[in-house]
């Protein structure tokens, strides 16, 4: 079978199965009873699970109600001031047992319905074990020493009787439903399309009766994966997710896009800690690796750097003694934990592993193929803008999940259909279409399809230049960034003037998130020396000066790369930005100061004495440089030391580091404005 009954071990997210995670409160006798009463009242107020494990949850809640009456009577007892030690010990153990019961009931109420169904037998056993424990503790409770009234003794006997179950109760209806789900997964594994009537019956019994409840169920299952440690179990839960997603589409139709409402938070919506950003792309690292120099980069970025022919460390400038990249597992775990705390998805790089760390299986893959086929065929036949928007949004969400989904969508012929929608007059439809292409582009094989399939790349570029919304433009820029991950495509995109202008305009005029999308795409394009000239012609240097106040790290990083590779033209264009660079040296982050110092070193070495004079004129510049030399990053300290040496040699008239004869500066004053031109010698 696709999913075996033994594939789903007890849930590990909450410690409901063991007493070791709970402790008895160290309280006086009266306070201890009050604590027990509070817990039993909390349990009594809970609602039983109506669709699964109904008898088990109802029975446990009923016991808690009876026990609350017992504790109320004990609080009124004159013996409450001094219980015998054996009674206090029983009350302590009852406190632990009741905490475990409360935790188990909360788990049942809040968990995935599919998971609850798969776990019906072990959860029933947990309820039985706790009932037996309650019965045992009540049996050894010294009732005579407590001087209980006759009514209270009768109540105690009733609770004991209700807790003395001989074996765990497993609802036959739950077992039948579970077998039906497993059978359906097995048929999907054998590429047999589920019977929609039967599928509807199963989902109705699980109270998954609309798109919203299915969407919530998918999210619950994804969270459940994080609590599992067994890889086979994770893989089988992925099969359940694929089944729910398929049923959601074929039974209830594509979801309504959550326009204007609450959207899922992404890394772009929060301030990413500096140590979690890749020094090359400035984006959140998904697969951090350590280079031979000891510096950490995102694998895709440093691999692209090395493939482009570089043999030096981008951050330190040291020679890479080896191209071997060692996974930084500790940092990756920290980033994943941070993402969970921020409630943003942590998507691993492309592989056969999904973003939540679970390996896919045959049942999940076939269910995904069925879902994609249904959506693409519906989209091809759609004549309604609203219906098309729903279907494309569903493909957009599916394309974000894993590589199998991306491959299935592209292989099903979705790209030609999506291209036609890029020019839609409906902003939401355009955004969903371009974002779906962005998500598809993460897969290497799909990059080739996008670059080579007629009209796809041009459609994306057109959205970048004249999209209906900033979101559409930003996602088009992100698509360009994704495509630049292939060296040949980076060169091809860098030769397109429309791409350069679109990115530069977006970086200059767009909102912060869109600016950042454009900047990282520009940074990747600047990795090709031939493209740098086109970037300079397109005004990228002036643009970095314009956005340096809002995105200082991104702007100065782009400027560093362009100045380093752009020669005279880049240095000339950067001359008016020297004052802004000195401000970054003074007030920027460690990473921004490092890039600013490196940029200024290149400008002063290649730009002539006028560049050094402009830098020297900045108020307090030497003090700022000394500060960086003492407190900056390792590379920043080295660059600052070089800057200080250049400034002092210039002041002493020793300009060996500054080719002052290579350039001359012409200043023309016109209406109190100064223009500076760097002229090559004849």
Secondary structure, 3 states (H helix, E strand, C coil): CCCCHHHCCCCCCCCCCCHHHCCCCCCCHHHHHHHHHHHHHHHHCCCCCCCCCHHHHHHHHHHHHHHHHHHHHHHHCHHHHCCCHHHHHHHHHHHHHHHHHHHHHHHHHHCCHHHHHHCHHHHHHHHHHHHHHHHHHHHHCCHHHHCCCHHHHHHHHHHHHHHCCCCCCCCHHHHHHHHHHHHHHHHHHCCCCCCHHHHHHHHHHCCCCCHHHHHHHHHHHHHHHHCCCCHHHHHHHHHHHHHHHHHHHHHHCCCCCCCCCCCCCCHHHCCCCHHHECCCCCCECCCEEECCCCCEEEHHHHHHHHHCCCCECCCCCCECCCCCCEECHHHHHHHHHHHHHHCCCCCCCCCCECCCCCECCHHHHHHHHHHHHHHHHHHHHCCCHHHHHHHHHHHHHHHCCCHHHHHHHHHCCHHHHHHHHHCCCCHHHHHHHHHHHHHHCCCHHHHHHHHHCCCHHHHHHHHHHHCCCHHHHHHHHHHHHHHCCCHHHHHHHHCCHHHHHHHHHHHHHCCHHHHHHHHHHHHHHCCCHHHHHHHHHCCHHHHHHHHCCCCHHHHHHHHHHHHHHHHHHHHHHHHHHHHHHHHHHHHCCHHHHHHHHHHHHHHHHHHCHHHHHHHHCCCCHHHHHHHHHHHCCHHHHHHHHHHHHHHHHHHCCCCCCCCHHHEEEEEEEECCEEEEEEEECC
